[in-house]
Amino acid sequence: METMITVQHLSKSFGTHEVLKDINFSVKKGEVVSIIGSSGSGKSTLLRCINLLEKPTGGEIIYKGENILDDKHNVNQYRTKLGMVFQQFNLFNNHDVLNNCMVGQVKVLKRSKEEAQKLAMKYLKVVGMDQYIHAKPKHLSGGQKQRVAIARALCMEPDVMLFDEPTSALDPEMVGEVLKVMKELAESGLTMLVVTHEMEFAREVSDRVVFMDKGVIAEEGIPEQIFNHPTQERTREFLKRTLKQNI
């Protein structure tokens, strides 16, 4: 199976504070990898380093066999290959749903408006938001906004989708609708890297789970191993607190 992204010896510091320390892992094509851990463990920073919203302090990010941290690589071109879904939706409030899904395609990928609209409609239908194409974000619920944000990322037809705590800003009743879309995307074979605190999603949908603690990968493995037979004490402690059960 083709490896999409490999992270080698990645580190990130903010001043003297080292947030990521010697991170090593990879994501294969069609794989769903969930990253779990306490707040402040470095999960979101890792995701932001992978799509270069944050510049790593050291290490390598290998995309399709090449280190994209080399100066010769076009950062903007690389970013078009990664779809990013944020906690806070980041929709354009002055655009309706359809235009939110078209603007990046036209401006960044230079697609025609006709092609952009066709793809926007396709992916809005996938996330169940095709009935809302003329609505402005202010008229949508949090769950609807996040589904539009997912459609917008899909419209760029990325190689990998990155999700940064996509349900953390949602009311509990809206979490399910977003997770349902994400499960369907996973089942379709999309390559996904998901930072999440939704343990059931991580357990049920992931091919692999990465547990981060204090800026390092403390443990990784298939969901069954991580959730039922964790080898590290700090993994057990985290799961006890999170799942309120005996490990």
Secondary structure, DSSP 8 states (H G I E B T S, - for coil): --EEEEEEEEEEEETTEEEEEEEEEEEETT-EEEEE--TTSSHHHHHHHHTTSS--SEEEEEETTEETTSTTS-HHHHHTTEEEE-TT----TTS-HHHHHHHHHHHTS---HHHHHHHHHHHHHHTT-GGGTT--GGGS-HHHHHHHHHHHHHHT--SEEEEESTTTTS-HHHHHHHHHHHHHHHHTT--EEEE-S-HHHHHHH-SEEEEEETTEEEEEE-HHHHHHS--SHHHHHHHHHHH-S--
